[in-house]
Amino acid sequence: MAKIGVAGTTGWGVTLAIVCERNRHRVTLWARTGSEAEQLAAGRSPRPRPGVQIPPGITVTPSAEEAFHDSDLALIVVPSTTMRANVAAIAQFLPAGAILVSGAKGIEIESGKRMSALISEEAPGVDPARIGALSGPNLALEIAHGQVSSATLAFNSPKVAAEAQAILNSERFRVYSSQDVAGVEIGGALKNVIAIGAGIIDSMGVGDNAKAAFVTRGLHEAARFGVAMGARQETFAGLSGMGDLIATCYSGLSRNRGLGEQLAAGKSPGDLIAGRTQTAEGAPTTRAAMRIARRLGIEMPITEMTHRILFEGLPPQQALVELMRRAPQPEARI
């Protein structure tokens, strides 16, 4: 039995806590405030996921020390925009030998850093080899209800990956290992950008051919970006690349796809982003990815159009026209 601390009381954080509790580990869920902890402990149901009960075996606490001081594994499952602050709040309580896993799917806007690099900066007492990332086609609600899913768990160290894999893997949540931390993190982040466009296409009703082409070209774009950032191209054909992309672009449970549908319906990007109770990581990731792409000279037409829709007032319908009018290119240019 492992001792696991979980930072993040939204849908995915609670779901991973449930996965670990089902595996008979001792799980403590950290809430940021006493009132949040009381509400979760009393109702045993996370607000973003009605109908999902937090098992009585999971302890909910507002104390970071209680949640993490003796943890074997710390799951940090918060939005990328708050990752740095959350890690800073728990860093002093993390054991030097703990394994840290990021469950966030984004890139820090200001620095352009991946979550594992950011965690390493904010938790200098933890060996960087013991900091990794989890990503894949993981719609939280399905997993919380016990449906089968798979994910990829990436660490630079195969030994550490095997340790974490043994804790998280089960007959309902199959976990594969990888040493390509960059690829796993970038695939999980960039698919959210592409899913916004997939939602726009669905809402516009332009057809399955258009959506299939868009998603496929989006995968090429994510891989091209990832390789430029030090990732392995083949990782994007795996669960954290193509697998996550398919789930996010086609599921009605996808927040980013839903954001795209609302954009195509004429709703204000600013109002949609500000008014969401659950983070759609595609919006901040679009900003971060465009900053990196411009600095490195990476061509990313889908990300650029998404950025123009979200932050520059480009109508979604016009974005589709501009993508189709681009000069013909060879298909394989990674």
BAKE-782066 format. One record per residue (C-alpha): residue number from 1; x negated, y, z. Coordinates in pm, 1 decimal. Each point is the difference from the previous one (the first is absolute). Example, Ala and Ser with C-alpha at 12.3 -4.5 7.8 and 13.67 -1.06 7.14 Angstrom:
BEGIN
  semi      east     north        up
     1   -1230.0    -450.0     780.0
     2    -137.0     344.0     -66.0
END
This chain:
BEGIN
  semi      east     north        up
     1       0.0       0.0       0.0
     2    -136.6     339.4    -101.6
     3      73.7     336.4     161.0
     4     127.4     240.2    -265.8
     5      65.6     371.6      23.2
     6     213.2     168.1    -264.7
     7       2.0     373.1     -73.9
     8     306.0      94.8    -202.5
     9     367.1     -34.1      90.7
    10     138.4      42.3    -352.0
    11     127.2    -291.5    -206.6
    12    -332.3    -153.0    -106.4
    13    -166.1      38.9     340.0
    14     290.7    -164.5     178.4
    15      12.6    -273.0    -264.3
    16    -368.0     -86.5      43.7
    17      53.9      -7.9     376.1
    18     282.7    -248.3     -57.7
    19    -221.2    -210.7    -230.1
    20    -264.5     -20.8     273.5
    21     254.8     -82.1     269.5
    22     137.7    -281.0    -215.2
    23    -354.7    -134.8     -15.1
    24      11.0     -15.1     382.2
    25    -246.9     279.5      61.5
    26      26.7     253.2     283.0
    27     116.2     321.4    -169.5
    28      20.7     353.6     132.9
    29     161.4     272.6    -211.1
    30    -123.8     352.5      67.3
    31     255.5     281.5     -12.1
    32    -123.2     358.0      -8.2
    33     236.0     122.9     274.8
    34     167.7    -138.9     308.4
    35     345.1      76.5    -138.2
    36     -72.6    -190.7    -320.9
    37    -127.7    -296.4     200.0
    38     311.6       1.6     216.8
    39     229.2      20.7    -300.6
    40    -172.2    -286.5    -177.4
    41     -17.8    -212.7     312.8
    42     365.7      59.9      85.2
    43     146.7     -45.5    -345.8
    44    -258.9    -250.4    -121.8
    45      68.6     129.9    -352.0
    46    -224.1     239.1    -195.3
    47     192.8     294.0    -138.0
    48    -133.6     -26.9    -357.0
    49     102.7    -366.8     -19.5
    50     353.7     -48.3     136.3
    51      81.2    -361.4      66.1
    52    -362.7     -95.2      71.2
    53     -39.3     -91.4     364.1
    54    -330.7      38.2     182.4
    55     -53.5    -334.8     176.0
    56      -6.2      12.1     380.7
    57    -352.9    -143.7     -14.1
    58    -133.2     327.4    -143.8
    59     -97.9     258.7     261.2
    60      74.2     363.2     -90.4
    61    -208.9     264.8     175.3
    62     -91.1     370.0     -34.5
    63    -344.1     -79.4     145.5
    64    -275.3     -38.8    -258.2
    65    -222.4    -147.8     268.8
    66     252.7    -273.3      80.5
    67      50.9     -79.4    -368.1
    68    -362.7     -15.9    -111.0
    69    -248.6     -28.2     286.3
    70     -34.8    -379.4     -19.3
    71     120.6     -58.8    -356.3
    72    -157.2    -260.5    -226.1
    73     174.1     155.0    -300.4
    74     133.8     352.8     -47.0
    75     248.3      59.4    -282.0
    76      15.1     368.0     -93.5
    77     318.3      43.5    -199.0
    78      69.1     372.0     -26.4
    79      34.7     238.2    -297.6
    80    -327.3      93.6    -165.8
    81      65.6     365.2      84.8
    82      -7.4     -76.8     374.7
    83    -256.0    -282.5       0.3
    84    -291.5     213.6     116.2
    85     190.7     144.4     296.8
    86     134.9    -339.0     104.7
    87    -339.1    -170.8     -10.8
    88    -153.9     287.0     196.2
    89     267.1     -49.4     268.2
    90     -76.7    -369.4      49.9
    91    -372.3     -18.0     -81.0
    92    -124.4      27.5     358.2
    93     204.2    -304.6     100.6
    94    -108.6    -232.5    -282.3
    95    -240.1    -278.6     103.9
    96    -326.7      -3.1    -194.1
    97      76.6    -353.4    -121.1
    98     355.9      68.6    -112.1
    99     109.8     -54.5    -358.7
   100     174.2     304.4    -149.6
   101     240.3     -34.8    -291.6
   102     154.6     288.6    -192.3
   103     354.1     -61.1    -119.1
   104      31.1     342.6    -163.2
   105      16.9      39.0    -377.5
   106    -140.2     339.7     -79.2
   107    -306.4     221.8     -41.4
   108     -82.6     298.2     220.1
   109      79.0     314.2    -199.9
   110    -271.5     230.6     132.4
   111    -295.2    -239.8      -5.8
   112     108.3    -251.2    -263.7
   113    -100.1    -278.1     239.1
   114     155.6    -342.7      26.2
   115     156.2     -97.5     330.8
   116    -273.1    -244.3     105.1
   117    -267.0     269.0     -43.9
   118     209.1     246.4     194.1
   119      52.7    -251.4     283.0
   120    -373.6     -64.3      15.2
   121     -63.2     371.6      45.7
   122     255.9      37.9     278.2
   123     -91.3    -324.3     181.0
   124    -382.7       6.7      -2.5
   125     -16.5    -252.1     283.0
   126     137.2    -276.8    -222.8
   127    -227.1    -187.8    -240.6
   128      95.5     111.9    -356.7
   129     -17.8    -365.3    -109.5
   130     299.5     -62.6     227.0
   131     217.0     263.3    -170.4
   132     217.2    -115.6    -290.3
   133     326.7      40.0    -186.5
   134     317.5    -198.4     -60.4
   135     205.0      49.0    -317.0
   136     229.5    -186.6    -235.8
   137     362.5     -33.6    -113.9
   138     133.1      56.2     350.1
   139     349.7     143.9      20.0
   140      31.8      31.4     375.7
   141     369.1     -77.9      33.2
   142     -31.5    -333.7    -178.8
   143    -294.0    -108.3     215.1
   144     169.0     112.8     321.8
   145     293.9    -223.7     -89.5
   146    -233.6    -294.8     -46.2
   147     -16.0     -14.5    -378.4
   148    -317.4    -134.0    -159.4
   149    -274.0     243.3    -104.0
   150    -375.2      14.7     -64.7
   151    -269.0     261.1      50.1
   152    -371.6      56.4     -44.7
   153    -222.6      78.4     296.7
   154    -331.4     163.3     -91.8
   155    -320.8      36.4     199.8
   156    -358.4      42.2    -109.8
   157     -83.0    -293.3     228.3
   158     144.3    -340.4    -101.5
   159     -37.2    -117.5     361.7
   160     211.6     284.8     135.5
   161     252.4     -47.3    -279.5
   162      38.2    -365.1     100.7
   163      53.5      98.3     365.9
   164     276.4     246.5     -85.9
   165     148.9    -232.2    -260.0
   166      39.4    -274.1     261.4
   167     193.5     237.4     225.4
   168     240.7     135.7    -262.7
   169      56.0    -296.2    -231.9
   170     314.0    -211.6      37.3
   171     232.3    -220.3    -205.0
   172     215.1     306.7     -73.9
   173    -274.2     261.5     -33.4
   174    -286.8    -142.6    -204.7
   175    -317.3     206.8      28.2
   176    -284.2     -18.2    -251.5
   177    -343.8     148.3      66.1
   178    -215.5     234.0    -207.7
   179    -329.1     184.7      31.3
   180     115.1     281.5    -229.0
   181     124.9     246.2     259.4
   182      -1.3     287.2    -248.8
   183     206.1    -191.2    -254.8
   184     259.3    -117.3     250.9
   185      44.2     349.2     143.5
   186      10.8     182.3    -334.4
   187     243.8    -249.5    -151.2
   188     235.1      48.3     293.8
   189     -26.6     378.1     -22.9
   190      29.0      51.5    -376.3
   191     298.8    -232.2     -46.0
   192     208.2     251.8     196.9
   193     -77.6     269.7    -256.3
   194     103.0    -229.9    -283.7
   195     317.0    -103.5     183.0
   196     122.1     360.0       0.0
   197     -13.6      -4.6    -380.4
   198     170.8    -340.4      -6.7
   199     288.0     145.6     197.4
   200      24.3     290.9    -242.8
   201      17.0    -244.4    -291.7
   202     270.9    -204.7     171.1
   203     208.2     307.9      70.7
   204     -35.4     128.3    -356.8
   205     112.1    -334.7    -140.4
   206    -260.4     -13.6    -274.7
   207     -20.4    -378.7       8.0
   208    -196.9    -301.0     118.4
   209    -254.5      25.8    -282.0
   210     -96.3     349.2     110.0
   211     -26.6    -101.2     363.6
   212    -210.7    -308.3     -75.2
   213    -237.8     209.3    -209.8
   214     -17.0     270.7     265.2
   215     -75.6    -241.7     283.8
   216    -264.5    -179.5    -205.9
   217    -172.4     324.5     -96.0
   218      24.2     107.2     361.5
   219    -192.8    -310.0     102.6
   220    -271.1      87.4    -255.4
   221     -16.0     350.4     142.5
   222     -29.4    -120.1     359.1
   223    -274.0    -245.3     -96.3
   224    -192.5     267.2    -191.8
   225      17.5     227.7     304.3
   226     -97.6    -282.6     234.0
   227    -303.8    -106.5    -201.4
   228    -120.6     360.6       1.0
   229      35.8      -8.1     379.7
   230    -206.0    -316.3      36.6
   231     275.0    -263.0     -13.1
   232      -3.9    -325.4    -197.0
   233     220.8      -4.5    -307.0
   234     127.0    -354.0      66.3
   235     150.0     104.5     333.9
   236     267.8     194.5    -187.2
   237     130.3    -323.7    -152.1
   238      62.8    -133.7     351.9
   239     254.7      45.6     276.7
   240    -118.9     344.3     106.1
   241       4.7     121.3    -360.7
   242     248.0    -155.2    -240.3
   243     197.1    -177.5     273.1
   244      62.2     311.6     206.7
   245      66.0     203.4    -315.0
   246     274.4    -235.6    -118.2
   247     175.6      -7.4     336.8
   248     -13.1     376.3      44.5
   249     106.1      89.0    -353.2
   250     294.6    -240.7     -14.7
   251     145.6     -28.2     350.4
   252     289.5     204.7     128.5
   253    -179.0      -0.9     337.4
   254    -289.1     206.7    -141.0
   255     -14.9     352.2     142.6
   256    -221.3     128.4    -281.0
   257     219.9    -143.2    -274.9
   258     296.4     159.1     177.7
   259    -179.5     334.0       4.3
   260     -43.1     -24.9    -376.7
   261     369.0     -72.9     -51.6
   262      93.5     308.5     199.3
   263    -245.6     215.8    -193.5
   264     152.5    -111.8    -329.6
   265     343.6      85.1     138.5
   266    -112.3     361.9      26.4
   267     -76.0      29.8     370.8
   268    -273.9     236.0     113.3
   269    -336.9    -170.7      58.6
   270     -75.0     227.1     293.4
   271     333.8     -67.4     165.8
   272     -30.6    -374.2     -56.4
   273    -349.6     -21.3     146.0
   274      80.6     221.8     298.3
   275     331.1    -166.7      74.7
   276    -104.6    -366.8       1.2
   277      15.9    -181.6     333.3
   278    -237.6    -267.1    -133.9
   279    -325.0      87.3    -174.4
   280     -20.3     -53.2    -374.5
   281    -377.2     -35.5     -25.0
   282       2.9      60.8    -374.9
   283      36.0     376.3      42.5
   284    -313.2      71.6     209.2
   285    -191.5    -272.0    -186.2
   286      75.9     175.4    -329.9
   287    -164.6     315.0     131.2
   288    -301.7    -188.6     133.2
   289     -45.0    -207.8    -316.2
   290      18.1     302.9    -228.6
   291    -265.9     181.3     200.8
   292    -231.6    -300.8     -30.1
   293      79.6     -56.8    -369.2
   294     -77.2     359.9     -89.4
   295    -324.6      -8.6     194.8
   296    -115.0    -325.4    -161.8
   297     142.3      64.4    -346.1
   298     236.2    -300.7       6.1
   299     289.1       7.3    -247.7
   300     326.0     -71.9     187.6
   301     297.7     109.9    -210.8
   302     269.7    -165.2     215.2
   303    -138.9     144.3     321.8
   304     -38.9     340.3    -165.7
   305     362.9       2.6    -116.3
   306     117.3    -108.9     344.4
   307    -202.1     282.3     154.0
   308     156.4     251.0    -239.0
   309     350.0    -125.5      85.3
   310     -55.8       6.3     375.4
   311    -203.2     318.1      37.3
   312      14.3     203.4    -322.4
   313     367.1      -1.7     -97.1
   314     -20.3    -223.5    -308.6
   315     341.0    -157.4     -76.2
   316     -22.4    -383.6       8.6
   317     158.9     -25.5    -345.6
   318    -271.4     222.7    -147.2
   319    -270.6    -207.2     169.3
   320     119.1    -309.7    -183.6
   321      -7.1     185.1    -331.6
   322    -354.6     120.7      63.2
   323    -122.0    -348.9      89.9
   324     144.5    -141.4    -322.6
   325    -159.3     278.1    -208.0
   326    -352.3     -69.0     121.8
   327    -251.7     -90.3    -269.7
   328     -13.9    -375.2     -72.6
   329    -268.0    -183.9     197.3
   330    -153.7    -350.3      12.8
   331     185.7    -212.3     254.0
   332    -309.1    -113.8     194.3
   333    -211.9     295.0     107.6
   334     -91.7     -82.3     359.4
END
